[in-house]
Amino acid sequence: MSGIDTETVQDVETQSEKKTAEPPLYKVLLHNDDYTTKEFVVNILASVFNKTLDDAVRLMWHIHRSGVGVAGVYPFEVAETKIRMVEALAKENGFPLKTTMEKE
């Protein structure tokens, strides 16, 4: 006998699988308003959310027409950081751009 308890090995593997479960994801939403420029929104989408220029323009128009759009989907801490970045940039540039998150 090798001395390895297979039940213990299976228990450790099961515990390890539970610990590595994926964290919940959150959608970061940008909301349309009457003051923030389209150019600023495109810049935010490109610089903060790493969108290509074409994707940023397309998403900006979606947000403009529908009132809200998903800028990205991230774990909670990343989503929260991106929201803070957008809020700081918007405030610095004098825009009231609203950014929220919701669980996916």
C-alpha positions in Angstrom: 0.0 0.0 0.0 1.3 3.4 -0.9 0.1 5.2 2.2 -2.0 7.8 0.2 -5.6 8.0 1.3 -7.6 8.5 -1.9 -10.5 10.0 0.0 -8.3 12.7 1.4 -6.9 13.5 -2.0 -10.4 13.7 -3.4 -11.5 16.0 -0.5 -8.5 18.3 -1.2 -9.3 18.4 -4.9 -13.0 19.2 -4.2 -12.0 22.0 -1.7 -9.5 23.4 -4.3 -12.2 23.5 -7.0 -14.6 25.4 -4.6 -11.9 28.0 -3.8 -11.1 28.7 -7.5 -14.7 29.4 -8.5 -14.9 32.4 -10.8 -15.9 35.7 -9.1 -19.3 37.2 -10.1 -19.1 39.7 -13.0 -20.5 43.2 -13.1 -21.6 45.2 -16.1 -20.2 48.8 -16.2 -22.9 51.0 -17.7 -22.5 54.5 -19.2 -25.6 56.7 -19.2 -26.5 59.3 -21.8 -27.0 62.9 -20.7 -27.5 66.2 -22.4 -24.1 67.7 -21.5 -21.3 65.2 -22.0 -19.9 65.4 -25.5 -19.9 62.4 -27.8 -16.2 62.9 -28.3 -15.6 62.6 -24.5 -17.6 59.4 -24.3 -15.6 57.9 -27.3 -12.3 58.9 -25.5 -13.5 57.3 -22.3 -14.5 54.1 -24.1 -11.1 53.9 -25.8 -8.9 54.9 -22.9 -10.6 53.4 -19.9 -12.4 50.4 -21.5 -9.8 49.7 -24.2 -12.2 49.8 -27.1 -11.0 50.3 -30.6 -12.0 53.7 -32.2 -14.7 52.0 -34.3 -16.1 50.0 -31.4 -16.0 53.1 -29.2 -17.9 55.2 -31.8 -20.5 52.4 -32.3 -21.0 52.1 -28.6 -21.3 55.8 -28.0 -24.1 56.0 -30.6 -25.8 53.1 -28.9 -25.6 54.9 -25.6 -26.8 58.1 -27.1 -29.8 56.5 -28.8 -30.9 54.1 -26.1 -29.9 56.0 -23.0 -27.5 53.4 -21.6 -24.9 51.0 -22.7 -22.5 48.3 -21.4 -18.9 49.6 -21.5 -17.5 46.3 -20.2 -18.0 43.4 -17.9 -15.5 42.8 -15.0 -15.1 41.4 -11.5 -16.4 43.8 -8.9 -13.1 45.5 -7.9 -12.2 46.1 -11.5 -15.6 47.5 -12.4 -15.5 49.7 -9.3 -12.1 51.0 -10.3 -13.2 51.8 -13.9 -16.2 53.7 -12.6 -14.0 55.8 -10.3 -11.6 56.5 -13.2 -14.5 57.6 -15.4 -16.0 59.7 -12.6 -12.7 61.4 -12.0 -12.1 62.1 -15.7 -15.6 63.4 -16.2 -15.4 65.7 -13.2 -11.9 66.9 -14.3 -13.4 67.8 -17.7 -16.6 69.3 -16.3 -19.0 66.6 -17.5 -21.8 64.9 -15.5 -21.3 61.5 -17.1 -23.1 58.9 -15.0 -21.6 55.5 -14.7 -23.1 52.6 -12.8 -22.7 48.8 -12.4 -25.0 45.9 -12.1 -24.4 42.2 -11.5 -24.4 40.3 -14.7 
